[in-house]
Amino acid sequence: MLVDSHCHLDFPDFAAELPDVVARAKAAGVGVCVSIGTKLSHFGELATIAEKFADVYCTVGSHPHEAEKEPLDDSASLLALAKHQKVVGVGETGLDYYYEHSPRAQQAANFRAHIAAARELALPLVVHTRDAEDDSIDILRGEMGKGAFTGLIHCFTGTQRLADAALELGLFISASGIATFKKSEALREVLKNVPLERLLVETDAPYLAPTPFRGKRNEPAFVVHTAAMLAELKGVSPEAIAEATTDNFFRLFTRAARPA
């Protein structure tokens, strides 16, 4: 069994055929999907989807793009929404200096609020970082010094320095379809050095479809292609990658239940 640790099943791209998308994931051997929160204002829709499917879970979070529209002075709103029984994590949160849809200071404030919630709830933090490695590392290190929390760098596309810092802090690293792209040699070299016991796989669907579906709408079933690439990269069988990344997922996302 594989787990798609990060997708967005509440996005309009899936509205017309969501049951079929979930069924195709099951048929491909993807036993669990986590649909990730990006807007607190849309959490109701996200929770409804997680309630509808036994092996779909969700997180509560506000993407860094939304920081200006959904500013957080503290973790109260996150803590309240996280009481939902299908919530298994906090985020996605972090810093995005590529698009900068929100001011950097507010992104940082929201990031810290999410970390506080993750720490208090003992739930994993789902971290988004793009073109913001230095500040992301500084915030994660500083906040870890205030009290331990768990989490992962999602859709990892960073440098060896970011990977080393994340691993040093006890975080996990999640590989997406980007790692299968022809021009991702440098990324694959970094992933090759990540211990197998700290790796997860994801789609970030509907975005970033892996080879051979690049350019098309992504969906959870396609995570098998990212896993196959990791197996080849690590020199292990696809079964070994599936077992390791799935075990890692349930070790990190302790609120999620293994399918019967």
N, C-alpha and C positions, 0 to 999 in steps of 0.2 A: 504493500500500500504506500502511496505517496500522499503528501499533504500540500495543498496550495496555501501557503501561509500568508498570502497577501493578494487579494483581488478586490474588485469593486462591483459587486453584483447589484448594487442599488443604482448604478449609473444607467442612463437612458438607453445605452447601447444594447442592454440585455432585456429591456422591458417586454418586448414582444415574444420572447421565447425562453424566459428564465427556467421553467421546469426542464426544458430540453437541454439547456446548458448544464444544469446540475446533473441530469441523467447522463450526458456525454462524459462528464468528469468521472462519474462512478464507473462507467463502462471502460474508461481508460485506466482505471485503477487508482483514481484520486479519491480517497475515502473521506477526506475532510477539507473544507474550504473555510478560510477566514475572510469575511468581507469587512474591509477597513473603513473606519469612520474618517471623513474629511471635513464635515460641517456639523457642528452641534445642532444647528437648526434643522438638520435633516435626519437626526438620529432616529426619530419615530419610524420613518420609512425603512431605514436600515434594520432596525430591530424587528420589524414585521417580516422582513425576508428571512432573517435568522430563525424566527419562530416557525416559519412555514416548512423549513427543511431541517430534519433531525441532525444532520452532520454539517450544517453551516453555522458558523459562529460569527461574532462581530466584535469590533472594538469601539471605544468611544474616544473621539478626538477631533481636533480642528487643524487642518493642514496649514503649514506656514503661509500659503497663499491667502488664507482666510483670516490671518491675524489682525488685520486692520478692521475687518467687518465683525469679527468675533474676538475682541480683546479680552484677555483673562487677567484679572488682578490676583486671583488665587485659584485654588483647585476645586472650589465648592461645586460648581456646575458639573465638572467631570465626575466627582465623587457621587453626586446624586444620580446621574445617568448610569454609572457603572454598577448600580444595584440590580440592573436587569440581568436575568439568569443566563442569557446567552452571551454576555460580554466577557471576553477572555483576555483583553489587553487594553492598553491606553495609547492612543495615537491614531493616525500618524501625526507626528509633530517633528519639529526640528527647524532647520534653517535652509532657505533657498535664496541664494544670491545670484542665481542665473536669471530668473525672471523678475525677482524683487517686486512681486505684486503687493507686498506689505512692507512697511518700514522695518529695518533691521532690528531696531530696539524693541518693537512690539513682537516681532518673531521670537526674539530671545526671551521676553517676558512670558509669552505663551509656552515656549519650550520648558521653561522652569516650572510653570504651573502644572504641565503634564507630568514632569518628573516627580513633583511633589505628590501628585495623585497616584502615580505608579508605585512610589515608595510606600505610601500609606496603605494602599490596597494589596500590596505584594503581588501586583500583576505586571507582566512584561511591558516595556516601553517600546513602541514601534517608531524608529528614528528615520527621518528623511533628511538627507544632507546633500546639497548640490552647490558646488563652487563655494563651499563654506567650511572646509575641513578644519582650519585653525580654530575658528570660533566654536565649531561643534565640539571639537576635542576639549577645548578649554571649559566649556559649559558642562560637558559630561564629567570631566575630572573634578571640577569644582563641586558639582552637585553630589557626586559619589562620596566626596569627602564629608558631606553633611549627613550621610546615611545611605546604606547600600540599596540598590535597586537592580532589577534584571531588565534585559531587553535585547534588541537586535538592531543592526543597521540594515534597513530594508533596501532592496534593489541596489546592492552594493556595486558602485562603479568607481570607487576611490583608489587611493594610492596604498602602497605597502605601509606607509606611515599611519594612515587612518586604520587600516586593518590591525596593525600592531597595537595601536592605542585602544581600539575596541576590545581586542582579545585580552589585553592587560587589565581592562576594567571588568572582565567577566562577561562581556556581551557576545552575542552570536552574530553571524554574518549570513545574509540571505542572498542567494544568487537568482537573478532574473534572466529573461530571454536575451538581454543585452550581451550576456556572456557567451552566447552562441554566435554572435555576429562576426563576420570575417575580420573586421578591423579591431576586434577586441583582444588582440594578442596580449597586450600589457595587463589587461584585467584578468585574463586567464592565468597569467603568471602569478598574480597576487592570490587568486583563489586556490591555485595549486598549493600554496604555502599555508592555507588555513587548515587547521586540524579538522579531520572528518567529524569529530565529536562536537564541533562548533558551527556546522553548516546547516542551513535550511534552504529550501527552494520555494520559489514563488513565480507568479505570472505578472502581477500588477495589471491584470486584465481590467479593462479592455485594451490597455496599451502594451507596447513592447513585445509583440508576438515573436517567438523565437524562430530561428531558421528551422524548418523550411517555410514558415508561414509569415515571414517578415513583411510588413506592410499591410497585413490583413488585421481584422479585429482579433484580438487575443481572447482566450477563454481558459478556464481552469484545466481542461483536458490537456492543453498544450504544455503543461509543466513537465510532462514526461520527456520532452525533448531537451529541456534544460538539465534534467536529472541525468539523461543519457550522456550529455556532454561532460558533466561532472564525473561520471563513472569513467569515461575515457581519459579525462584529465588526471584523475587520481589513480588510474590503473587498477580499478576494481570493477566488479560486476555491477550491472544495473540493480540487481537485487540487493547488493550491499549498500549502494547509495540510498535506495528506497528505505531500507531498514534503519540506516544511520540517521538520515534526515527526519524520518518519522519519529524515531525515538527522541531525537533532539527537540522536535516540536513539542512533544508531550512532556518532556522534562522542563521546557520553558513555559509553555502555556498550560499551567496546571489545572485550570478550570475546564479545559476541553476534555471530553471523554472519548476514548478509543471506540470506534464502531464495533458492534458485537460481531 
